[in-house]
Amino acid sequence: MNQPAISKATIALIILILGAAMLSWIPSVDQAATQQIDTGLHRAMLSFGLAKGFNLLISLFQSSQISIAFATLTIGEVLDPLNDLVEQFSNLMLLATVAFGIQKVLISIGGHFVIKSVVTIIALSACALLLMKRQLPTWLTNALILALMVRLAIPVASIASGEIYTAFLEPQYTASAISLGKSAEQLESLKSSLQKGTLSVQATESASSESSGIFGFKKVLSTLNPSEKMQQLSQLVTSIGEQMTTDIINQIVVFLLQTMIFPIGLIWVLFKIGVSLMYRSRP
């Protein structure tokens, strides 16, 4: 009596299992994932350094004052609300750096010969049982899902997160990074002027010609009375803080998405797909 042929669903499942096992031995998968992680790690370290630089600048401004006639402006008080955000930003960038480092270590562990061998053995055992038209034991199904997740989930999620970043998040990151760099230059210019004991009108006008940012005065300070001068200075310092706040939030969003939300979400999707395929496609 002829035995019934293997179902198409079982054949498809065998092909998927063997394909995943073969993929685990391809070094270019780990190399591509590591390259994406190294790129993200470099961005996180740059942002961390920038955040620390801002934190130092704002700390220097804590006791800085600008006096015009009988009016006095304490810059530290204006920038104080930004200081907490910058501190949190630097902590988040440190966390992002650690997250990228953990992903790199997990890829290295998953790419070890022993892990790849275990994945292959479990995959071949499962395929052999499926070819014999036998039901896979629950423990073997779970072991196969776990082994494939350990070996492939992090590399695949890292590559996918990197591609999503390039397609959707890179323009936002680049624009905010450039804007933060300009804000740093403007703060440095203001700090230099304060250290000299005067606020250089020429310096602020020069900055405004290069950027439409904080120091873009439309009036020459010397033509204003003390009250108007102080108001203009307060507005320019406040606008620095507002622009930096916007840029920092944009950076936080980018790194949260790339280091946590996207990888965790993709790993969860891969796990659900694996469970669905293994438990619904069994003979």
VEXDREN-2710 file (C-alpha; in Angstrom, 1 decimal):
% VEXDREN-2710
k/r/px/py/pz
1/MET/0.0/0.0/0.0
2/ASN/1.4/3.3/-1.0
3/GLN/2.0/5.9/1.7
4/PRO/0.5/9.3/1.2
5/ALA/2.8/11.9/-0.3
6/ILE/4.3/14.6/1.8
7/SER/2.1/17.7/1.8
8/LYS/3.2/20.9/0.1
9/ALA/3.1/22.7/3.4
10/THR/5.5/20.2/4.9
11/ILE/7.9/20.5/1.9
12/ALA/7.8/24.3/2.2
13/LEU/8.5/24.0/5.9
14/ILE/11.5/21.7/5.3
15/ILE/12.9/24.2/2.7
16/LEU/12.5/27.1/5.1
17/ILE/14.3/25.2/7.9
18/LEU/17.1/24.1/5.6
19/GLY/17.4/27.6/4.2
20/ALA/17.6/29.1/7.7
21/ALA/20.3/26.5/8.7
22/MET/22.3/27.3/5.6
23/LEU/21.9/31.1/6.2
24/SER/23.4/30.6/9.6
25/TRP/26.7/29.6/8.0
26/ILE/27.0/32.5/5.6
27/PRO/29.5/35.0/7.1
28/SER/28.3/38.0/5.1
29/VAL/25.1/38.0/7.2
30/ASP/27.1/38.7/10.4
31/GLN/29.4/41.1/8.5
32/ALA/26.5/43.2/7.2
33/ALA/24.9/43.3/10.7
34/THR/28.2/44.3/12.3
35/GLN/28.7/47.0/9.8
36/GLN/25.3/48.5/10.5
37/ILE/26.0/48.3/14.3
38/ASP/29.4/49.9/13.9
39/THR/27.9/52.8/12.0
40/GLY/25.2/53.3/14.6
41/LEU/27.7/53.0/17.4
42/HIS/29.8/55.7/15.8
43/ARG/26.8/58.0/15.6
44/ALA/25.9/57.4/19.2
45/MET/29.4/58.1/20.4
46/LEU/29.5/61.4/18.4
47/SER/26.2/62.4/19.9
48/PHE/27.3/61.4/23.4
49/GLY/30.4/63.6/23.0
50/LEU/28.3/66.5/21.7
51/ALA/25.9/66.2/24.6
52/LYS/28.8/66.3/27.1
53/GLY/30.2/69.3/25.3
54/PHE/26.8/71.1/25.6
55/ASN/26.6/70.1/29.3
56/LEU/30.0/71.7/29.9
57/LEU/29.1/74.9/28.0
58/ILE/25.8/75.3/29.9
59/SER/27.7/74.7/33.2
60/LEU/30.1/77.5/32.3
61/PHE/27.1/79.8/31.7
62/GLN/25.6/79.1/35.1
63/SER/27.4/82.0/36.7
64/SER/27.8/84.1/33.5
65/GLN/26.1/87.5/33.4
66/ILE/25.7/90.2/30.7
67/SER/25.3/93.7/32.1
68/ILE/24.1/96.6/30.0
69/ALA/23.6/99.8/31.9
70/PHE/21.5/98.9/34.9
71/ALA/20.1/95.7/33.4
72/THR/21.6/92.3/34.0
73/LEU/21.0/89.0/32.2
74/THR/22.1/85.7/33.8
75/ILE/22.5/83.3/30.9
76/GLY/22.5/80.2/33.1
77/GLU/19.0/80.9/34.3
78/VAL/17.8/81.2/30.7
79/LEU/19.5/77.9/29.7
80/ASP/18.8/76.1/32.9
81/PRO/15.6/74.2/31.6
82/LEU/17.8/72.9/28.8
83/ASN/20.4/71.6/31.1
84/ASP/18.3/68.7/32.4
85/LEU/17.4/67.7/28.9
86/VAL/21.0/67.7/27.8
87/GLU/21.9/65.6/30.8
88/GLN/19.2/63.1/29.9
89/PHE/20.3/63.2/26.3
90/SER/23.9/62.3/27.3
91/ASN/22.6/59.4/29.4
92/LEU/20.5/58.1/26.6
93/MET/23.4/58.3/24.1
94/LEU/25.5/56.3/26.6
95/LEU/22.7/53.8/26.8
96/ALA/22.5/53.7/23.0
97/THR/26.2/53.1/22.8
98/VAL/25.9/50.2/25.3
99/ALA/22.9/48.8/23.3
100/PHE/24.9/48.7/20.1
101/GLY/27.8/47.1/21.9
102/ILE/25.5/44.4/23.3
103/GLN/24.1/43.7/19.9
104/LYS/27.7/43.3/18.6
105/VAL/28.5/40.8/21.3
106/LEU/25.4/38.8/20.7
107/ILE/26.1/38.6/17.0
108/SER/29.6/37.3/17.9
109/ILE/28.2/34.7/20.3
110/GLY/25.5/33.6/17.7
111/GLY/28.2/33.3/15.0
112/HIS/30.3/30.9/17.0
113/PHE/31.0/27.5/15.4
114/VAL/29.2/25.7/18.3
115/ILE/26.0/27.7/17.9
116/LYS/25.9/27.2/14.2
117/SER/26.6/23.5/14.6
118/VAL/23.7/23.1/17.1
119/VAL/21.4/25.0/14.8
120/THR/22.3/22.7/11.9
121/ILE/21.9/19.5/14.0
122/ILE/18.5/20.5/15.3
123/ALA/17.4/21.7/11.8
124/LEU/18.5/18.4/10.2
125/SER/16.8/16.4/12.9
126/ALA/13.5/18.2/12.4
127/CYS/13.7/17.9/8.6
128/ALA/14.4/14.1/8.9
129/LEU/11.3/13.6/11.1
130/LEU/9.2/15.7/8.7
131/LEU/10.4/13.6/5.7
132/MET/9.4/10.5/7.6
133/LYS/6.0/12.2/8.1
134/ARG/6.2/12.1/11.8
135/GLN/5.0/14.8/14.2
136/LEU/7.7/16.9/15.6
137/PRO/8.0/16.7/19.4
138/THR/7.1/19.9/21.1
139/TRP/10.6/20.1/22.7
140/LEU/12.3/19.8/19.3
141/THR/10.0/22.5/17.8
142/ASN/10.8/24.8/20.7
143/ALA/14.5/24.0/20.5
144/LEU/14.6/24.7/16.8
145/ILE/12.8/28.1/17.2
146/LEU/15.1/29.0/20.1
147/ALA/18.3/28.0/18.2
148/LEU/17.3/30.0/15.1
149/MET/16.4/33.0/17.2
150/VAL/19.8/32.9/19.0
151/ARG/21.6/32.5/15.7
152/LEU/19.7/34.8/13.3
153/ALA/17.4/37.1/15.2
154/ILE/19.9/39.8/16.2
155/PRO/21.7/39.9/12.8
156/VAL/18.5/40.1/10.8
157/ALA/17.0/42.7/13.2
158/SER/20.2/44.8/13.1
159/ILE/20.3/44.8/9.3
160/ALA/16.6/45.6/9.0
161/SER/16.9/48.4/11.6
162/GLY/19.9/49.9/9.7
163/GLU/18.0/49.8/6.4
164/ILE/14.9/51.5/8.1
165/TYR/17.2/54.1/9.5
166/THR/18.8/54.8/6.1
167/ALA/15.4/55.0/4.4
168/PHE/13.4/57.0/6.9
169/LEU/15.5/58.4/9.8
170/GLU/18.8/59.5/8.3
171/PRO/17.6/62.9/7.0
172/GLN/16.1/63.8/10.4
173/TYR/19.3/62.7/12.2
174/THR/21.6/64.6/9.7
175/ALA/19.5/67.8/9.9
176/SER/19.4/67.8/13.7
177/ALA/23.2/67.0/14.0
178/ILE/24.1/69.9/11.7
179/SER/21.8/72.2/13.6
180/LEU/23.3/71.1/17.0
181/GLY/26.8/71.8/15.6
182/LYS/25.7/75.3/14.7
183/SER/24.2/75.8/18.1
184/ALA/27.5/74.7/19.6
185/GLU/29.4/77.2/17.5
186/GLN/27.1/80.0/18.6
187/LEU/27.4/79.1/22.3
188/GLU/31.2/79.0/21.9
189/SER/31.1/82.4/20.3
190/LEU/29.0/83.8/23.2
191/LYS/31.2/82.2/25.8
192/SER/34.3/83.7/24.1
193/SER/32.7/87.1/24.2
194/LEU/31.8/86.8/27.9
195/GLN/35.3/85.7/28.8
196/LYS/36.6/88.8/27.1
197/GLY/34.2/90.8/29.3
198/THR/32.2/92.2/26.4
199/LEU/29.6/90.9/24.0
200/SER/30.9/91.6/20.6
201/VAL/28.3/93.1/18.3
202/GLN/30.5/92.4/15.3
203/ALA/30.8/88.8/16.3
204/THR/27.1/88.3/16.5
205/GLU/26.5/90.1/13.2
206/SER/29.1/87.8/11.6
207/ALA/27.4/84.7/13.0
208/SER/24.1/85.9/11.6
209/SER/25.5/86.2/8.2
210/GLU/26.6/82.6/8.2
211/SER/23.4/81.3/9.8
212/SER/19.9/82.5/10.3
213/GLY/20.0/81.1/13.8
214/ILE/20.4/82.7/17.2
215/PHE/22.6/85.7/16.5
216/GLY/20.6/87.0/13.6
217/PHE/19.9/90.5/14.8
218/LYS/18.1/92.7/12.5
219/LYS/19.1/95.8/14.5
220/VAL/22.5/96.9/15.6
221/LEU/22.6/96.7/19.4
222/SER/24.3/100.0/19.7
223/THR/21.2/101.7/18.3
224/LEU/19.0/100.2/21.1
225/ASN/18.4/101.4/24.6
226/PRO/19.5/99.2/27.5
227/SER/16.0/97.6/27.9
228/GLU/15.8/96.8/24.2
229/LYS/19.3/95.4/24.2
230/MET/18.6/93.1/27.1
231/GLN/15.4/92.0/25.5
232/GLN/17.2/91.1/22.3
233/LEU/20.0/89.3/24.1
234/SER/17.4/87.3/26.2
235/GLN/15.6/86.4/23.0
236/LEU/18.7/85.2/21.2
237/VAL/19.8/83.0/24.2
238/THR/16.2/81.6/24.5
239/SER/16.1/80.8/20.8
240/ILE/19.4/78.8/21.2
241/GLY/17.7/76.8/23.9
242/GLU/14.5/76.2/21.9
243/GLN/16.4/75.1/18.8
244/MET/18.6/72.8/20.8
245/THR/15.6/71.3/22.5
246/THR/14.0/70.5/19.2
247/ASP/17.2/69.0/17.8
248/ILE/17.9/67.0/20.9
249/ILE/14.4/65.5/20.9
250/ASN/14.8/64.6/17.2
251/GLN/18.1/62.8/18.1
252/ILE/16.4/61.0/21.0
253/VAL/13.6/59.8/18.8
254/VAL/16.0/58.5/16.1
255/PHE/18.2/56.5/18.6
256/LEU/15.2/55.1/20.6
257/LEU/13.7/53.8/17.3
258/GLN/17.0/52.3/16.0
259/THR/18.4/50.8/19.3
260/MET/15.2/49.7/21.0
261/ILE/11.9/49.9/19.3
262/PHE/12.8/48.6/15.9
263/PRO/15.1/45.8/17.0
264/ILE/12.8/44.6/19.8
265/GLY/9.8/44.8/17.4
266/LEU/11.5/43.0/14.6
267/ILE/12.7/40.2/17.0
268/TRP/9.2/39.8/18.2
269/VAL/7.9/39.6/14.7
270/LEU/10.5/37.0/13.7
271/PHE/9.6/35.0/16.8
272/LYS/5.9/35.1/16.0
273/ILE/6.5/34.1/12.4
274/GLY/8.7/31.2/13.5
275/VAL/6.1/29.9/16.0
276/SER/3.3/30.3/13.5
277/LEU/5.2/28.4/10.8
278/MET/6.3/25.6/13.0
279/TYR/3.0/25.0/14.8
280/ARG/0.6/25.6/12.0
281/SER/2.5/23.9/9.2
282/ARG/3.3/20.6/10.9
283/PRO/1.7/17.5/9.4
END
